[in-house]
Amino acid sequence: MRRTPLYDLHTRLGAKMVDFAGWEMPLLFTSIIEEHRHTRSAASVFDVSHMGRIELTGPDAESLLERICTRRVGKAVVGQSLYSHICREDGGILDDVIVSRFEDHWLVVCNASNRDRIVAWLRRHASGSDLDIKDRTEETMMVAIQGPLAVELVSRLLPIAVADLRRYHFCSGNYMFTPYAIFRSGYTGEDGFEIILPANVAQLVGSYLVGDEVASNTIKPAGLGARDTLRLEAGMPLYGHELHEHTDSLSAGLEWCVDLGKDFIGAEALRRISQAGPSRRLVGLELTGRRIARPHSAVLSENRPVGEVTSGTFSPTLERSIAMAYVDAAHAQEGRPLTVDLSGKQADATIVRLPFYKQKTGT
């Protein structure tokens, strides 16, 4: 099993480690609820080094990315990142990625579980092109610092001006012979940053980030458990749950990350879906009671199946049971009452607008 450069720090801090996409990752350090609430009220550090980091260099890099990405990535300026999907020819989603434009190269950050096939997909479609594709994942580390105090914290801890970075923009450079890239982005619904550094400085930087700050109770490490409940409250789709090869960007409600005016792999299929209208839609559900809807739980209307839950939890912030589900388009209107089958017992549910939680302030 693979380990991130921060593995020793996690075990020293007492993390419960689990297998995630072939990586030994921290599920939690104290409890999921405590780490979740600390992120919403202060700031937490997440190790996201398991996510893929693929570098493209060369004169044909931009044209390759235009061919495989649903967004018009060529519009990005140096220092800007774009969320995009990479699709199969039939419109099925291969992965959701963040594409960033540096002065002399591009960076694609992909999901850990999809890293090998995205590298293979890039190389397959780069055949005959003038570019170089390098998988930088295991020679670098990546952490996310998220929460309402994240900007203040990072500005105080790092000797680099980051407070004025706009959302989905980044800065990069060298400090004391150490290359860095700091992105104003994240996956929790909170303001914050994602930072990429060389793997060989991981222990030093990790200890620095959570060292004295742990004593002051301002910043704490958080694991994958809290990351999942945070992203669900924020209505952010997760690959393998809301996104996968057997669904498409339009059914997922992510039309904004698809430019049907350009040609890309999967564009024709998505144009047909757009013209006919998706047959099902991704919706948010609020359930009565405290029971959690598990993935694949049936969604019912008048006792007939009309959909399936993709993710569910009891929201630590809202203190109610929430879920996301794909339902037939005819039953996907906001406010519509449905029921969810919870192991043979039905719970009343209502379709609500996503996200369930939205930060009060941000950039």
C-alpha positions, -999 to 999 in steps of 0.1 A, spaced: 0 0 0 13 35 -8 21 60 19 22 98 16 52 118 28 32 128 59 25 92 70 50 94 100 34 126 112 -1 111 110 9 81 131 27 103 156 -5 124 160 -25 92 166 -45 90 134 -67 60 126 -53 49 92 -73 32 65 -69 20 29 -82 46 5 -76 39 -33 -45 20 -24 -31 46 -1 -27 43 37 -46 75 47 -58 91 80 -96 85 85 -96 106 117 -74 119 144 -100 125 172 -135 121 158 -152 129 125 -177 152 141 -151 171 161 -128 176 131 -158 186 109 -170 213 134 -134 226 139 -131 231 102 -164 250 101 -154 272 131 -115 276 128 -92 258 103 -80 222 97 -52 207 77 -59 178 54 -33 156 37 -44 153 1 -11 140 -12 -28 109 -25 -45 129 -53 -28 127 -87 -5 155 -99 3 153 -136 25 178 -154 22 186 -191 49 205 -209 55 213 -245 39 232 -274 10 207 -279 0 205 -242 -28 231 -245 -43 215 -276 -44 181 -258 -61 195 -228 -86 213 -250 -94 179 -267 -100 160 -235 -114 186 -211 -151 198 -211 -140 234 -203 -122 257 -227 -90 256 -207 -71 277 -232 -90 308 -218 -72 303 -185 -44 329 -178 -12 320 -161 -20 316 -124 -55 304 -129 -71 270 -123 -103 255 -138 -125 227 -126 -133 204 -156 -145 169 -165 -127 144 -186 -152 122 -205 -154 90 -226 -167 92 -261 -202 83 -248 -201 112 -223 -195 90 -193 -172 109 -168 -137 94 -165 -128 119 -138 -133 154 -125 -100 174 -124 -85 208 -116 -64 221 -145 -39 249 -137 -19 270 -161 17 278 -151 40 300 -172 59 270 -187 36 240 -181 1 228 -171 -8 208 -140 -38 184 -139 -49 173 -103 -70 142 -105 -86 118 -80 -63 92 -65 -85 63 -77 -83 75 -113 -46 86 -115 -33 56 -135 -61 57 -161 -59 95 -165 -22 93 -171 -29 65 -196 -57 85 -212 -35 116 -216 -7 95 -231 -30 77 -255 -44 109 -269 -10 126 -269 3 101 -294 22 120 -322 20 153 -303 50 174 -292 46 174 -254 59 156 -223 37 141 -196 52 135 -161 34 120 -131 47 142 -102 25 126 -75 50 107 -55 78 133 -57 55 160 -42 32 165 -12 -2 183 -12 -21 196 18 -54 215 21 -59 241 48 -96 249 51 -118 270 74 -128 305 82 -94 312 98 -74 296 70 -64 329 53 -53 345 85 -35 314 95 -16 308 63 -7 344 60 8 343 95 26 310 90 40 314 55 64 342 44 44 345 11 16 370 3 -15 348 -3 -44 368 12 -52 386 -21 -53 355 -42 -87 351 -58 -107 318 -58 -93 294 -83 -61 313 -87 -26 304 -75 9 317 -70 41 298 -73 79 303 -69 109 293 -48 115 300 -11 148 290 4 155 268 -26 121 250 -22 96 253 -50 60 258 -40 25 264 -55 -3 278 -34 -39 275 -47 -70 294 -34 -92 263 -36 -105 234 -16 -132 208 -12 -150 216 21 -173 246 13 -149 268 33 -123 293 22 -87 281 22 -57 269 2 -42 238 -13 -4 238 -12 20 216 -33 56 212 -21 85 187 -27 80 154 -8 113 158 10 101 188 31 69 171 42 79 162 77 93 197 84 63 216 69 37 192 84 52 196 119 54 234 114 18 237 103 3 218 132 31 222 158 26 253 179 -9 258 164 -21 226 180 -11 240 214 -31 272 207 -60 251 195 -63 271 163 -55 246 136 -59 208 139 -53 179 115 -84 163 100 -89 131 81 -109 117 52 -140 112 73 -145 149 80 -135 158 45 -164 136 32 -191 151 55 -179 186 48 -180 182 10 -215 166 13 -228 195 33 -213 218 6 -231 198 -22 -198 188 -39 -199 156 -59 -175 128 -52 -160 106 -79 -173 70 -74 -205 83 -58 -221 112 -77 -197 110 -106 -186 79 -125 -184 65 -160 -221 56 -162 -234 91 -156 -227 125 -173 -220 161 -164 -254 173 -174 -274 148 -153 -250 157 -124 -262 194 -127 -227 205 -137 -236 221 -170 -214 251 -160 -183 230 -164 -192 219 -200 -187 241 -231 -208 224 -258 -196 251 -282 -162 235 -286 -151 200 -297 -138 176 -270 -140 139 -264 -176 132 -254 -190 165 -268 -214 148 -294 -229 126 -267 -234 154 -243 -250 176 -270 -276 148 -276 -283 146 -239 -286 184 -237 -310 185 -266 -333 157 -253 -328 167 -216 -313 144 -190 -335 114 -181 -325 118 -144 -311 145 -122 -288 147 -92 -308 163 -63 -304 171 -26 -326 154 -1 -335 163 35 -348 133 55 -369 132 86 -353 117 117 -316 110 123 -311 79 103 -285 81 75 -293 71 39 -266 49 26 -254 48 -11 -277 27 -33 -307 32 -9 -338 33 -31 -357 66 -35 -394 61 -38 -425 80 -50 -458 64 -40 -439 32 -33 -424 30 -68 -386 33 -72 -377 66 -89 -340 69 -80 -310 59 -59 -290 76 -31 -254 83 -39 -242 98 -6 -257 104 28 -248 116 63 -262 132 94 -250 168 90 -229 179 120 -235 216 110 -272 215 102 -281 186 126 -303 168 101 -301 138 78 -290 149 43 -283 130 11 -277 133 -26 -294 111 -51 -301 106 -88 -339 106 -94 -360 104 -126 -363 139 -141 -401 138 -137 -396 136 -100 -367 160 -95 -385 193 -87 -373 212 -57 -398 208 -28 -412 174 -41 -419 149 -13 -403 115 -17 -394 86 6 -361 67 10 -359 30 18 -336 26 49 -331 -12 52 -369 -19 49 -381 12 68 -392 42 48 -381 78 58 -399 109 44 -377 131 23 -379 164 5 -359 176 -25 -340 207 -15 -316 231 -34 -279 223 -33 -257 231 -15 -270 222 19 -245 245 35 -229 277 22 -202 297 39 -213 331 51 -183 349 38 -157 341 11 -139 353 -20 
